[in-house]
């Protein structure tokens, strides 16, 4: 990042170099699949979220009612 400061007849140019260590992220994400038949979008089915017994689950078009 550079900054140019101009005041009257003089100017100042500053270059900022920010060095940071790389950050590696971790995730608990899992591939979505139907709660009943375990088919996923890679099998060509659409998935919809539904709450069953206070728990959110994914259901395919065959098992979603």
PAKELUM-79653 format. One record per residue: residue in three letters; x, y, z of N, C-alpha, C, O, CB in turn. Coordinates in Angstrom, 2 decimals, m for minus. Glycine has a CB too. Example, Ala and Ser with C-alpha at 12.3 -4.5 7.8 and 13.67 -1.06 7.14 Angstrom:
<recs>
<rec><residuo>ALA</residuo><n_x>13.19</n_x><n_y>m5.69</n_y><n_z>7.80</n_z><ca_x>12.30</ca_x><ca_y>m4.50</ca_y><ca_z>7.80</ca_z><c_x>13.20</c_x><c_y>m3.30</c_y><c_z>7.80</c_z><o_x>14.24</o_x><o_y>m3.32</o_y><o_z>8.46</o_z><cb_x>11.31</cb_x><cb_y>m4.47</cb_y><cb_z>9.05</cb_z></rec>
<rec><residuo>SER</residuo><n_x>12.85</n_x><n_y>m2.25</n_y><n_z>7.08</n_z><ca_x>13.67</ca_x><ca_y>m1.06</ca_y><ca_z>7.14</ca_z><c_x>12.90</c_x><c_y>0.03</c_y><c_z>7.87</c_z><o_x>13.41</o_x><o_y>1.14</o_y><o_z>8.04</o_z><cb_x>14.08</cb_x><cb_y>m0.60</cb_y><cb_z>5.72</cb_z></rec>
</recs>
This chain:
<recs>
<rec><residuo>UNK</residuo><n_x>0.85</n_x><n_y>m1.16</n_y><n_z>0.00</n_z><ca_x>0.00</ca_x><ca_y>0.00</ca_y><ca_z>0.00</ca_z><c_x>0.90</c_x><c_y>1.22</c_y><c_z>0.00</c_z><o_x>1.86</o_x><o_y>1.29</o_y><o_z>0.76</o_z><cb_x>m0.97</cb_x><cb_y>0.00</cb_y><cb_z>1.21</cb_z></rec>
<rec><residuo>UNK</residuo><n_x>0.59</n_x><n_y>2.18</n_y><n_z>m0.85</n_z><ca_x>1.38</ca_x><ca_y>3.41</ca_y><ca_z>m0.92</ca_z><c_x>0.51</c_x><c_y>4.60</c_y><c_z>m0.53</c_z><o_x>m0.71</o_x><o_y>4.57</o_y><o_z>m0.66</o_z><cb_x>1.96</cb_x><cb_y>3.61</cb_y><cb_z>m2.34</cb_z></rec>
<rec><residuo>UNK</residuo><n_x>1.17</n_x><n_y>5.63</n_y><n_z>m0.05</n_z><ca_x>0.48</ca_x><ca_y>6.84</ca_y><ca_z>0.35</ca_z><c_x>1.27</c_x><c_y>8.03</c_y><c_z>m0.18</c_z><o_x>2.50</o_x><o_y>8.07</o_y><o_z>m0.05</o_z><cb_x>0.32</cb_x><cb_y>6.92</cb_y><cb_z>1.91</cb_z></rec>
<rec><residuo>UNK</residuo><n_x>0.59</n_x><n_y>8.99</n_y><n_z>m0.78</n_z><ca_x>1.21</ca_x><ca_y>10.21</ca_y><ca_z>m1.28</ca_z><c_x>0.63</c_x><c_y>11.37</c_y><c_z>m0.50</c_z><o_x>m0.58</o_x><o_y>11.59</o_y><o_z>m0.50</o_z><cb_x>0.99</cb_x><cb_y>10.38</cb_y><cb_z>m2.82</cb_z></rec>
<rec><residuo>UNK</residuo><n_x>1.49</n_x><n_y>12.12</n_y><n_z>0.17</n_z><ca_x>1.07</ca_x><ca_y>13.29</ca_y><ca_z>0.93</ca_z><c_x>1.66</c_x><c_y>14.51</c_y><c_z>0.23</c_z><o_x>2.88</o_x><o_y>14.61</o_y><o_z>0.06</o_z><cb_x>1.54</cb_x><cb_y>13.21</cb_y><cb_z>2.43</cb_z></rec>
<rec><residuo>UNK</residuo><n_x>0.80</n_x><n_y>15.45</n_y><n_z>m0.18</n_z><ca_x>1.26</ca_x><ca_y>16.64</ca_y><ca_z>m0.90</ca_z><c_x>0.84</c_x><c_y>17.87</c_y><c_z>m0.10</c_z><o_x>m0.32</o_x><o_y>18.01</o_y><o_z>0.27</o_z><cb_x>0.67</cb_x><cb_y>16.70</cb_y><cb_z>m2.35</cb_z></rec>
<rec><residuo>UNK</residuo><n_x>1.79</n_x><n_y>18.74</n_y><n_z>0.16</n_z><ca_x>1.52</ca_x><ca_y>19.96</ca_y><ca_z>0.91</ca_z><c_x>2.32</c_x><c_y>21.10</c_y><c_z>0.29</c_z><o_x>3.53</o_x><o_y>21.19</o_y><o_z>0.49</o_z><cb_x>1.88</cb_x><cb_y>19.80</cb_y><cb_z>2.42</cb_z></rec>
<rec><residuo>UNK</residuo><n_x>1.65</n_x><n_y>21.95</n_y><n_z>m0.47</n_z><ca_x>2.33</ca_x><ca_y>23.09</ca_y><ca_z>m1.08</ca_z><c_x>3.35</c_x><c_y>22.65</c_y><c_z>m2.12</c_z><o_x>2.99</o_x><o_y>22.05</o_y><o_z>m3.13</o_z><cb_x>3.00</cb_x><cb_y>23.93</cb_y><cb_z>m0.02</cb_z></rec>
<rec><residuo>UNK</residuo><n_x>4.64</n_x><n_y>22.95</n_y><n_z>m1.87</n_z><ca_x>5.71</ca_x><ca_y>22.63</ca_y><ca_z>m2.82</ca_z><c_x>6.39</c_x><c_y>21.30</c_y><c_z>m2.53</c_z><o_x>7.19</o_x><o_y>20.83</o_y><o_z>m3.34</o_z><cb_x>6.74</cb_x><cb_y>23.73</cb_y><cb_z>m2.80</cb_z></rec>
<rec><residuo>UNK</residuo><n_x>6.10</n_x><n_y>20.69</n_y><n_z>m1.41</n_z><ca_x>6.77</ca_x><ca_y>19.44</ca_y><ca_z>m1.06</ca_z><c_x>5.79</c_x><c_y>18.27</c_y><c_z>m1.05</c_z><o_x>4.58</o_x><o_y>18.45</o_y><o_z>m0.88</o_z><cb_x>7.45</cb_x><cb_y>19.56</cb_y><cb_z>0.32</cb_z></rec>
<rec><residuo>UNK</residuo><n_x>6.34</n_x><n_y>17.10</n_y><n_z>m1.25</n_z><ca_x>5.51</ca_x><ca_y>15.90</ca_y><ca_z>m1.22</ca_z><c_x>6.28</c_x><c_y>14.78</c_y><c_z>m0.53</c_z><o_x>7.50</o_x><o_y>14.79</o_y><o_z>m0.47</o_z><cb_x>5.08</cb_x><cb_y>15.49</cb_y><cb_z>m2.65</cb_z></rec>
<rec><residuo>UNK</residuo><n_x>5.53</n_x><n_y>13.83</n_y><n_z>m0.02</n_z><ca_x>6.12</ca_x><ca_y>12.70</ca_y><ca_z>0.69</ca_z><c_x>5.43</c_x><c_y>11.43</c_y><c_z>0.19</c_z><o_x>4.20</o_x><o_y>11.36</o_y><o_z>0.14</o_z><cb_x>5.97</cb_x><cb_y>12.86</cb_y><cb_z>2.24</cb_z></rec>
<rec><residuo>UNK</residuo><n_x>6.23</n_x><n_y>10.45</n_y><n_z>m0.16</n_z><ca_x>5.69</ca_x><ca_y>9.16</ca_y><ca_z>m0.59</ca_z><c_x>6.11</c_x><c_y>8.11</c_y><c_z>0.42</c_z><o_x>7.29</o_x><o_y>7.99</o_y><o_z>0.77</o_z><cb_x>6.19</cb_x><cb_y>8.78</cb_y><cb_z>m2.03</cb_z></rec>
<rec><residuo>UNK</residuo><n_x>5.13</n_x><n_y>7.35</n_y><n_z>0.90</n_z><ca_x>5.40</ca_x><ca_y>6.28</ca_y><ca_z>1.86</ca_z><c_x>4.90</c_x><c_y>4.97</c_y><c_z>1.30</c_z><o_x>3.82</o_x><o_y>4.91</o_y><o_z>0.70</o_z><cb_x>4.74</cb_x><cb_y>6.58</cb_y><cb_z>3.24</cb_z></rec>
<rec><residuo>UNK</residuo><n_x>5.67</n_x><n_y>3.93</n_y><n_z>1.48</n_z><ca_x>5.25</ca_x><ca_y>2.58</ca_y><ca_z>1.11</ca_z><c_x>5.11</c_x><c_y>1.76</c_y><c_z>2.38</c_z><o_x>6.03</o_x><o_y>1.68</o_y><o_z>3.19</o_z><cb_x>6.26</cb_x><cb_y>1.92</cb_y><cb_z>0.12</cb_z></rec>
<rec><residuo>UNK</residuo><n_x>3.96</n_x><n_y>1.15</n_y><n_z>2.54</n_z><ca_x>3.71</ca_x><ca_y>0.29</ca_y><ca_z>3.69</ca_z><c_x>3.79</c_x><c_y>m1.15</c_y><c_z>3.24</c_z><o_x>3.12</o_x><o_y>m1.55</o_y><o_z>2.29</o_z><cb_x>2.33</cb_x><cb_y>0.60</cb_y><cb_z>4.34</cb_z></rec>
<rec><residuo>UNK</residuo><n_x>4.60</n_x><n_y>m1.92</n_y><n_z>3.90</n_z><ca_x>4.69</ca_x><ca_y>m3.35</ca_y><ca_z>3.61</ca_z><c_x>4.28</c_x><c_y>m4.09</c_y><c_z>4.88</c_z><o_x>4.99</o_x><o_y>m4.06</o_y><o_z>5.89</o_z><cb_x>6.15</cb_x><cb_y>m3.77</cb_y><cb_z>3.14</cb_z></rec>
<rec><residuo>UNK</residuo><n_x>3.15</n_x><n_y>m4.75</n_y><n_z>4.80</n_z><ca_x>2.62</ca_x><ca_y>m5.47</ca_y><ca_z>5.96</ca_z><c_x>2.97</c_x><c_y>m6.94</c_y><c_z>5.81</c_z><o_x>2.52</o_x><o_y>m7.60</o_y><o_z>4.87</o_z><cb_x>1.09</cb_x><cb_y>m5.27</cb_y><cb_z>6.10</cb_z></rec>
<rec><residuo>UNK</residuo><n_x>3.74</n_x><n_y>m7.44</n_y><n_z>6.72</n_z><ca_x>4.11</ca_x><ca_y>m8.86</ca_y><ca_z>6.69</ca_z><c_x>3.32</c_x><c_y>m9.59</c_y><c_z>7.77</c_z><o_x>3.40</o_x><o_y>m9.27</o_y><o_z>8.95</o_z><cb_x>5.65</cb_x><cb_y>m9.06</cb_y><cb_z>6.90</cb_z></rec>
<rec><residuo>UNK</residuo><n_x>2.57</n_x><n_y>m10.56</n_y><n_z>7.33</n_z><ca_x>1.79</ca_x><ca_y>m11.36</ca_y><ca_z>8.27</ca_z><c_x>2.05</c_x><c_y>m12.83</c_y><c_z>8.01</c_z><o_x>2.39</o_x><o_y>m13.24</o_y><o_z>6.89</o_z><cb_x>0.27</cb_x><cb_y>m11.04</cb_y><cb_z>8.15</cb_z></rec>
<rec><residuo>UNK</residuo><n_x>1.90</n_x><n_y>m13.60</n_y><n_z>9.02</n_z><ca_x>2.05</ca_x><ca_y>m15.04</ca_y><ca_z>8.90</ca_z><c_x>0.78</c_x><c_y>m15.61</c_y><c_z>8.26</c_z><o_x>m0.31</o_x><o_y>m15.10</o_y><o_z>8.53</o_z><cb_x>2.33</cb_x><cb_y>m15.70</cb_y><cb_z>10.29</cb_z></rec>
<rec><residuo>UNK</residuo><n_x>0.89</n_x><n_y>m16.64</n_y><n_z>7.44</n_z><ca_x>m0.32</ca_x><ca_y>m17.23</ca_y><ca_z>6.85</ca_z><c_x>m1.19</c_x><c_y>m17.86</c_y><c_z>7.94</c_z><o_x>m0.69</o_x><o_y>m18.41</o_y><o_z>8.91</o_z><cb_x>0.06</cb_x><cb_y>m18.30</cb_y><cb_z>5.79</cb_z></rec>
<rec><residuo>UNK</residuo><n_x>m2.49</n_x><n_y>m17.75</n_y><n_z>7.75</n_z><ca_x>m3.46</ca_x><ca_y>m18.30</ca_y><ca_z>8.69</ca_z><c_x>m4.13</c_x><c_y>m19.50</c_y><c_z>8.03</c_z><o_x>m4.68</o_x><o_y>m19.38</o_y><o_z>6.93</o_z><cb_x>m4.51</cb_x><cb_y>m17.21</cb_y><cb_z>9.13</cb_z></rec>
<rec><residuo>UNK</residuo><n_x>m4.10</n_x><n_y>m20.63</n_y><n_z>8.68</n_z><ca_x>m4.75</ca_x><ca_y>m21.82</ca_y><ca_z>8.16</ca_z><c_x>m6.06</c_x><c_y>m22.01</c_y><c_z>8.91</c_z><o_x>m6.09</o_x><o_y>m22.07</o_y><o_z>10.14</o_z><cb_x>m3.83</cb_x><cb_y>m23.07</cb_y><cb_z>8.31</cb_z></rec>
<rec><residuo>UNK</residuo><n_x>m7.14</n_x><n_y>m22.11</n_y><n_z>8.15</n_z><ca_x>m8.46</ca_x><ca_y>m22.24</ca_y><ca_z>8.74</ca_z><c_x>m8.87</c_x><c_y>m23.70</c_y><c_z>8.78</c_z><o_x>m8.53</o_x><o_y>m24.49</o_y><o_z>7.90</o_z><cb_x>m9.49</cb_x><cb_y>m21.41</cb_y><cb_z>7.95</cb_z></rec>
<rec><residuo>UNK</residuo><n_x>m9.60</n_x><n_y>m24.04</n_y><n_z>9.80</n_z><ca_x>m10.17</ca_x><ca_y>m25.38</ca_y><ca_z>9.89</ca_z><c_x>m11.69</c_x><c_y>m25.25</c_y><c_z>9.89</c_z><o_x>m12.22</o_x><o_y>m24.21</o_y><o_z>10.28</o_z><cb_x>m9.67</cb_x><cb_y>m26.14</cb_y><cb_z>11.16</cb_z></rec>
<rec><residuo>UNK</residuo><n_x>m12.37</n_x><n_y>m26.28</n_y><n_z>9.48</n_z><ca_x>m13.82</ca_x><ca_y>m26.23</ca_y><ca_z>9.38</ca_z><c_x>m14.40</c_x><c_y>m27.57</c_y><c_z>9.80</c_z><o_x>m13.77</o_x><o_y>m28.62</o_y><o_z>9.66</o_z><cb_x>m14.25</cb_x><cb_y>m25.88</cb_y><cb_z>7.95</cb_z></rec>
<rec><residuo>UNK</residuo><n_x>m15.61</n_x><n_y>m27.51</n_y><n_z>10.31</n_z><ca_x>m16.35</ca_x><ca_y>m28.72</ca_y><ca_z>10.66</ca_z><c_x>m17.42</c_x><c_y>m29.01</c_y><c_z>9.62</c_z><o_x>m18.38</o_x><o_y>m29.74</o_y><o_z>9.90</o_z><cb_x>m16.99</cb_x><cb_y>m28.59</cb_y><cb_z>12.06</cb_z></rec>
<rec><residuo>UNK</residuo><n_x>m17.28</n_x><n_y>m28.47</n_y><n_z>8.43</n_z><ca_x>m18.29</ca_x><ca_y>m28.65</ca_y><ca_z>7.39</ca_z><c_x>m18.25</c_x><c_y>m30.08</c_y><c_z>6.86</c_z><o_x>m17.19</o_x><o_y>m30.69</o_y><o_z>6.74</o_z><cb_x>m18.07</cb_x><cb_y>m27.63</cb_y><cb_z>6.24</cb_z></rec>
<rec><residuo>UNK</residuo><n_x>m19.42</n_x><n_y>m30.58</n_y><n_z>6.55</n_z><ca_x>m19.55</ca_x><ca_y>m31.92</ca_y><ca_z>5.98</ca_z><c_x>m20.40</c_x><c_y>m31.83</c_y><c_z>4.72</c_z><o_x>m21.19</o_x><o_y>m30.90</o_y><o_z>4.57</o_z><cb_x>m20.18</cb_x><cb_y>m32.91</cb_y><cb_z>7.02</cb_z></rec>
<rec><residuo>UNK</residuo><n_x>m20.24</n_x><n_y>m32.79</n_y><n_z>3.84</n_z><ca_x>m21.05</ca_x><ca_y>m32.83</ca_y><ca_z>2.64</ca_z><c_x>m22.49</c_x><c_y>m33.14</c_y><c_z>3.02</c_z><o_x>m22.75</o_x><o_y>m34.03</o_y><o_z>3.83</o_z><cb_x>m20.51</cb_x><cb_y>m33.89</cb_y><cb_z>1.64</cb_z></rec>
<rec><residuo>UNK</residuo><n_x>m23.43</n_x><n_y>m32.39</n_y><n_z>2.44</n_z><ca_x>m24.83</ca_x><ca_y>m32.59</ca_y><ca_z>2.78</ca_z><c_x>m25.38</c_x><c_y>m33.82</c_y><c_z>2.08</c_z><o_x>m25.06</o_x><o_y>m34.10</o_y><o_z>0.93</o_z><cb_x>m25.66</cb_x><cb_y>m31.35</cb_y><cb_z>2.41</cb_z></rec>
<rec><residuo>UNK</residuo><n_x>m26.22</n_x><n_y>m34.54</n_y><n_z>2.80</n_z><ca_x>m26.89</ca_x><ca_y>m35.70</ca_y><ca_z>2.22</ca_z><c_x>m28.22</c_x><c_y>m35.90</c_y><c_z>2.93</c_z><o_x>m28.44</o_x><o_y>m35.37</o_y><o_z>4.02</o_z><cb_x>m26.01</cb_x><cb_y>m36.98</cb_y><cb_z>2.33</cb_z></rec>
<rec><residuo>UNK</residuo><n_x>m29.09</n_x><n_y>m36.67</n_y><n_z>2.30</n_z><ca_x>m30.40</ca_x><ca_y>m36.94</ca_y><ca_z>2.87</ca_z><c_x>m30.25</c_x><c_y>m37.72</c_y><c_z>4.18</c_z><o_x>m29.46</o_x><o_y>m38.67</o_y><o_z>4.26</o_z><cb_x>m31.28</cb_x><cb_y>m37.73</cb_y><cb_z>1.87</cb_z></rec>
<rec><residuo>UNK</residuo><n_x>m30.99</n_x><n_y>m37.32</n_y><n_z>5.19</n_z><ca_x>m30.93</ca_x><ca_y>m37.96</ca_y><ca_z>6.50</ca_z><c_x>m31.40</c_x><c_y>m39.41</c_y><c_z>6.43</c_z><o_x>m30.95</o_x><o_y>m40.24</o_y><o_z>7.22</o_z><cb_x>m31.78</cb_x><cb_y>m37.18</cb_y><cb_z>7.50</cb_z></rec>
<rec><residuo>UNK</residuo><n_x>m32.30</n_x><n_y>m39.74</n_y><n_z>5.50</n_z><ca_x>m32.89</ca_x><ca_y>m41.07</ca_y><ca_z>5.42</ca_z><c_x>m32.09</c_x><c_y>m41.99</c_y><c_z>4.49</c_z><o_x>m31.66</o_x><o_y>m43.07</o_y><o_z>4.90</o_z><cb_x>m34.34</cb_x><cb_y>m40.98</cb_y><cb_z>4.93</cb_z></rec>
<rec><residuo>UNK</residuo><n_x>m31.88</n_x><n_y>m41.56</n_y><n_z>3.23</n_z><ca_x>m31.26</ca_x><ca_y>m42.46</ca_y><ca_z>2.25</ca_z><c_x>m29.80</c_x><c_y>m42.14</c_y><c_z>1.96</c_z><o_x>m29.14</o_x><o_y>m42.87</o_y><o_z>1.22</o_z><cb_x>m32.04</cb_x><cb_y>m42.40</cb_y><cb_z>0.97</cb_z></rec>
<rec><residuo>UNK</residuo><n_x>m29.28</n_x><n_y>m41.06</n_y><n_z>2.54</n_z><ca_x>m27.87</ca_x><ca_y>m40.66</ca_y><ca_z>2.41</ca_z><c_x>m27.47</c_x><c_y>m40.24</c_y><c_z>1.00</c_z><o_x>m26.28</o_x><o_y>m40.16</o_y><o_z>0.70</o_z><cb_x>m26.98</cb_x><cb_y>m41.79</cb_y><cb_z>2.84</cb_z></rec>
<rec><residuo>UNK</residuo><n_x>m28.45</n_x><n_y>m39.96</n_y><n_z>0.10</n_z><ca_x>m28.13</ca_x><ca_y>m39.45</ca_y><ca_z>m1.23</ca_z><c_x>m27.83</c_x><c_y>m37.95</c_y><c_z>m1.12</c_z><o_x>m28.42</o_x><o_y>m37.25</o_y><o_z>m0.30</o_z><cb_x>m29.29</cb_x><cb_y>m39.71</cb_y><cb_z>m2.23</cb_z></rec>
<rec><residuo>UNK</residuo><n_x>m26.89</n_x><n_y>m37.49</n_y><n_z>m1.96</n_z><ca_x>m26.52</ca_x><ca_y>m36.08</ca_y><ca_z>m1.94</ca_z><c_x>m26.74</c_x><c_y>m35.43</c_y><c_z>m3.29</c_z><o_x>m27.27</o_x><o_y>m36.04</o_y><o_z>m4.21</o_z><cb_x>m25.09</cb_x><cb_y>m35.92</cb_y><cb_z>m1.52</cb_z></rec>
<rec><residuo>UNK</residuo><n_x>m26.32</n_x><n_y>m34.17</n_y><n_z>m3.39</n_z><ca_x>m26.52</ca_x><ca_y>m33.46</ca_y><ca_z>m4.65</ca_z><c_x>m25.67</c_x><c_y>m34.06</c_y><c_z>m5.77</c_z><o_x>m26.00</o_x><o_y>m33.90</o_y><o_z>m6.95</o_z><cb_x>m26.18</cb_x><cb_y>m31.98</cb_y><cb_z>m4.47</cb_z></rec>
<rec><residuo>UNK</residuo><n_x>m24.59</n_x><n_y>m34.75</n_y><n_z>m5.40</n_z><ca_x>m23.79</ca_x><ca_y>m35.42</ca_y><ca_z>m6.43</ca_z><c_x>m24.56</c_x><c_y>m36.58</c_y><c_z>m7.06</c_z><o_x>m24.18</o_x><o_y>m37.06</o_y><o_z>m8.13</o_z><cb_x>m22.48</cb_x><cb_y>m35.94</cb_y><cb_z>m5.83</cb_z></rec>
<rec><residuo>UNK</residuo><n_x>m25.64</n_x><n_y>m37.05</n_y><n_z>m6.41</n_z><ca_x>m26.49</ca_x><ca_y>m38.11</ca_y><ca_z>m6.96</ca_z><c_x>m27.64</c_x><c_y>m37.54</c_y><c_z>m7.79</c_z><o_x>m28.47</o_x><o_y>m38.30</o_y><o_z>m8.30</o_z><cb_x>m27.04</cb_x><cb_y>m38.98</cb_y><cb_z>m5.83</cb_z></rec>
<rec><residuo>UNK</residuo><n_x>m27.70</n_x><n_y>m36.22</n_y><n_z>m7.92</n_z><ca_x>m28.73</ca_x><ca_y>m35.59</ca_y><ca_z>m8.74</ca_z><c_x>m30.03</c_x><c_y>m35.31</c_y><c_z>m8.01</c_z><o_x>m31.04</o_x><o_y>m35.03</o_y><o_z>m8.67</o_z><cb_x>m29.01</cb_x><cb_y>m36.45</cb_y><cb_z>m9.89</cb_z></rec>
<rec><residuo>UNK</residuo><n_x>m30.05</n_x><n_y>m35.35</n_y><n_z>m6.70</n_z><ca_x>m31.27</ca_x><ca_y>m35.05</ca_y><ca_z>m5.94</ca_z><c_x>m31.13</c_x><c_y>m33.67</c_y><c_z>m5.31</c_z><o_x>m30.03</o_x><o_y>m33.21</o_y><o_z>m5.01</o_z><cb_x>m31.54</cb_x><cb_y>m36.13</cb_y><cb_z>m4.85</cb_z></rec>
<rec><residuo>UNK</residuo><n_x>m32.28</n_x><n_y>m33.02</n_y><n_z>m5.10</n_z><ca_x>m32.26</ca_x><ca_y>m31.74</ca_y><ca_z>m4.40</ca_z><c_x>m32.51</c_x><c_y>m31.99</c_y><c_z>m2.92</c_z><o_x>m33.24</o_x><o_y>m32.91</o_y><o_z>m2.55</o_z><cb_x>m33.32</cb_x><cb_y>m30.75</cb_y><cb_z>m4.99</cb_z></rec>
<rec><residuo>UNK</residuo><n_x>m31.90</n_x><n_y>m31.16</n_y><n_z>m2.09</n_z><ca_x>m32.02</ca_x><ca_y>m31.33</ca_y><ca_z>m0.64</ca_z><c_x>m32.72</c_x><c_y>m30.12</c_y><c_z>m0.03</c_z><o_x>m32.52</o_x><o_y>m28.98</o_y><o_z>m0.47</o_z><cb_x>m30.64</cb_x><cb_y>m31.53</cb_y><cb_z>0.01</cb_z></rec>
<rec><residuo>UNK</residuo><n_x>m33.54</n_x><n_y>m30.38</n_y><n_z>0.99</n_z><ca_x>m34.25</ca_x><ca_y>m29.33</ca_y><ca_z>1.70</ca_z><c_x>m34.08</c_x><c_y>m29.56</c_y><c_z>3.19</c_z><o_x>m34.14</o_x><o_y>m30.69</o_y><o_z>3.67</o_z><cb_x>m35.76</cb_x><cb_y>m29.29</cb_y><cb_z>1.31</cb_z></rec>
<rec><residuo>UNK</residuo><n_x>m33.88</n_x><n_y>m28.46</n_y><n_z>3.93</n_z><ca_x>m33.73</ca_x><ca_y>m28.57</ca_y><ca_z>5.38</ca_z><c_x>m35.10</c_x><c_y>m28.66</c_y><c_z>6.04</c_z><o_x>m36.04</o_x><o_y>m27.98</o_y><o_z>5.63</o_z><cb_x>m32.94</cb_x><cb_y>m27.36</cb_y><cb_z>5.94</cb_z></rec>
<rec><residuo>UNK</residuo><n_x>m35.21</n_x><n_y>m29.49</n_y><n_z>7.06</n_z><ca_x>m36.46</ca_x><ca_y>m29.64</ca_y><ca_z>7.80</ca_z><c_x>m36.11</c_x><c_y>m29.89</c_y><c_z>9.27</c_z><o_x>m35.10</o_x><o_y>m30.52</o_y><o_z>9.57</o_z><cb_x>m37.33</cb_x><cb_y>m30.81</cb_y><cb_z>7.21</cb_z></rec>
<rec><residuo>UNK</residuo><n_x>m36.94</n_x><n_y>m29.41</n_y><n_z>10.17</n_z><ca_x>m36.73</ca_x><ca_y>m29.61</ca_y><ca_z>11.60</ca_z><c_x>m37.55</c_x><c_y>m30.83</c_y><c_z>12.04</c_z><o_x>m38.77</o_x><o_y>m30.85</o_y><o_z>11.90</o_z><cb_x>m37.13</cb_x><cb_y>m28.35</cb_y><cb_z>12.42</cb_z></rec>
<rec><residuo>UNK</residuo><n_x>m36.86</n_x><n_y>m31.82</n_y><n_z>12.58</n_z><ca_x>m37.50</ca_x><ca_y>m33.02</ca_y><ca_z>13.13</ca_z><c_x>m37.04</c_x><c_y>m33.20</c_y><c_z>14.56</c_z><o_x>m35.84</o_x><o_y>m33.29</o_y><o_z>14.82</o_z><cb_x>m37.16</cb_x><cb_y>m34.29</cb_y><cb_z>12.27</cb_z></rec>
<rec><residuo>UNK</residuo><n_x>m37.98</n_x><n_y>m33.24</n_y><n_z>15.49</n_z><ca_x>m37.67</ca_x><ca_y>m33.42</ca_y><ca_z>16.91</ca_z><c_x>m36.61</c_x><c_y>m32.41</c_y><c_z>17.38</c_z><o_x>m35.64</o_x><o_y>m32.79</o_y><o_z>18.03</o_z><cb_x>m37.18</cb_x><cb_y>m34.87</cb_y><cb_z>17.18</cb_z></rec>
<rec><residuo>UNK</residuo><n_x>m36.81</n_x><n_y>m31.14</n_y><n_z>17.05</n_z><ca_x>m35.91</ca_x><ca_y>m30.04</ca_y><ca_z>17.44</ca_z><c_x>m34.50</c_x><c_y>m30.20</c_y><c_z>16.88</c_z><o_x>m33.54</o_x><o_y>m29.67</o_y><o_z>17.45</o_z><cb_x>m35.84</cb_x><cb_y>m29.95</cb_y><cb_z>18.96</cb_z></rec>
<rec><residuo>UNK</residuo><n_x>m34.37</n_x><n_y>m30.92</n_y><n_z>15.78</n_z><ca_x>m33.08</ca_x><ca_y>m31.14</ca_y><ca_z>15.14</ca_z><c_x>m33.22</c_x><c_y>m30.82</c_y><c_z>13.65</c_z><o_x>m34.16</o_x><o_y>m31.28</o_y><o_z>13.00</o_z><cb_x>m32.58</cb_x><cb_y>m32.59</cb_y><cb_z>15.36</cb_z></rec>
<rec><residuo>UNK</residuo><n_x>m32.30</n_x><n_y>m30.06</n_y><n_z>13.10</n_z><ca_x>m32.32</ca_x><ca_y>m29.73</ca_y><ca_z>11.68</ca_z><c_x>m31.68</c_x><c_y>m30.86</c_y><c_z>10.88</c_z><o_x>m30.55</o_x><o_y>m31.26</o_y><o_z>11.17</o_z><cb_x>m31.60</cb_x><cb_y>m28.39</cb_y><cb_z>11.41</cb_z></rec>
<rec><residuo>UNK</residuo><n_x>m32.40</n_x><n_y>m31.36</n_y><n_z>9.89</n_z><ca_x>m31.88</ca_x><ca_y>m32.43</ca_y><ca_z>9.03</ca_z><c_x>m32.12</c_x><c_y>m32.05</c_y><c_z>7.57</c_z><o_x>m32.95</o_x><o_y>m31.19</o_y><o_z>7.27</o_z><cb_x>m32.56</cb_x><cb_y>m33.80</cb_y><cb_z>9.37</cb_z></rec>
<rec><residuo>UNK</residuo><n_x>m31.38</n_x><n_y>m32.68</n_y><n_z>6.67</n_z><ca_x>m31.56</ca_x><ca_y>m32.48</ca_y><ca_z>5.24</ca_z><c_x>m32.31</c_x><c_y>m33.69</c_y><c_z>4.69</c_z><o_x>m32.00</o_x><o_y>m34.83</o_y><o_z>5.02</o_z><cb_x>m30.19</cb_x><cb_y>m32.28</cb_y><cb_z>4.52</cb_z></rec>
<rec><residuo>UNK</residuo><n_x>m33.32</n_x><n_y>m33.42</n_y><n_z>3.84</n_z><ca_x>m34.10</ca_x><ca_y>m34.49</ca_y><ca_z>3.23</ca_z><c_x>m34.14</c_x><c_y>m34.29</c_y><c_z>1.73</c_z><o_x>m34.22</o_x><o_y>m33.16</o_y><o_z>1.25</o_z><cb_x>m35.53</cb_x><cb_y>m34.53</cb_y><cb_z>3.80</cb_z></rec>
<rec><residuo>UNK</residuo><n_x>m34.08</n_x><n_y>m35.39</n_y><n_z>0.96</n_z><ca_x>m34.20</ca_x><ca_y>m35.32</ca_y><ca_z>m0.48</ca_z><c_x>m35.66</c_x><c_y>m35.14</c_y><c_z>m0.85</c_z><o_x>m36.54</o_x><o_y>m35.20</o_y><o_z>0.00</o_z><cb_x>m33.60</cb_x><cb_y>m36.58</cb_y><cb_z>m1.15</cb_z></rec>
<rec><residuo>UNK</residuo><n_x>m35.92</n_x><n_y>m34.91</n_y><n_z>m2.17</n_z><ca_x>m37.30</ca_x><ca_y>m34.68</ca_y><ca_z>m2.60</ca_z><c_x>m38.20</c_x><c_y>m35.88</c_y><c_z>m2.38</c_z><o_x>m39.41</o_x><o_y>m35.72</o_y><o_z>m2.27</o_z><cb_x>m37.32</cb_x><cb_y>m34.29</cb_y><cb_z>m4.06</cb_z></rec>
<rec><residuo>UNK</residuo><n_x>m37.62</n_x><n_y>m37.09</n_y><n_z>m2.31</n_z><ca_x>m38.42</ca_x><ca_y>m38.29</ca_y><ca_z>m2.08</ca_z><c_x>m38.89</c_x><c_y>m38.38</c_y><c_z>m0.63</c_z><o_x>m40.02</o_x><o_y>m38.81</o_y><o_z>m0.37</o_z><cb_x>m37.62</cb_x><cb_y>m39.53</cb_y><cb_z>m2.45</cb_z></rec>
<rec><residuo>UNK</residuo><n_x>m38.06</n_x><n_y>m37.97</n_y><n_z>0.33</n_z><ca_x>m38.40</ca_x><ca_y>m38.12</ca_y><ca_z>1.74</ca_z><c_x>m38.93</c_x><c_y>m36.85</c_y><c_z>2.39</c_z><o_x>m39.38</o_x><o_y>m36.90</o_y><o_z>3.54</o_z><cb_x>m37.21</cb_x><cb_y>m38.58</cb_y><cb_z>2.48</cb_z></rec>
<rec><residuo>UNK</residuo><n_x>m38.90</n_x><n_y>m35.72</n_y><n_z>1.69</n_z><ca_x>m39.43</ca_x><ca_y>m34.48</ca_y><ca_z>2.25</ca_z><c_x>m40.94</c_x><c_y>m34.45</c_y><c_z>2.07</c_z><o_x>m41.44</o_x><o_y>m34.64</o_y><o_z>0.96</o_z><cb_x>m38.78</cb_x><cb_y>m33.24</cb_y><cb_z>1.58</cb_z></rec>
<rec><residuo>UNK</residuo><n_x>m41.67</n_x><n_y>m34.23</n_y><n_z>3.15</n_z><ca_x>m43.15</ca_x><ca_y>m34.17</ca_y><ca_z>3.08</ca_z><c_x>m43.64</c_x><c_y>m32.92</c_y><c_z>3.75</c_z><o_x>m44.84</o_x><o_y>m32.68</o_y><o_z>3.80</o_z><cb_x>m43.80</cb_x><cb_y>m35.40</cb_y><cb_z>3.73</cb_z></rec>
</recs>
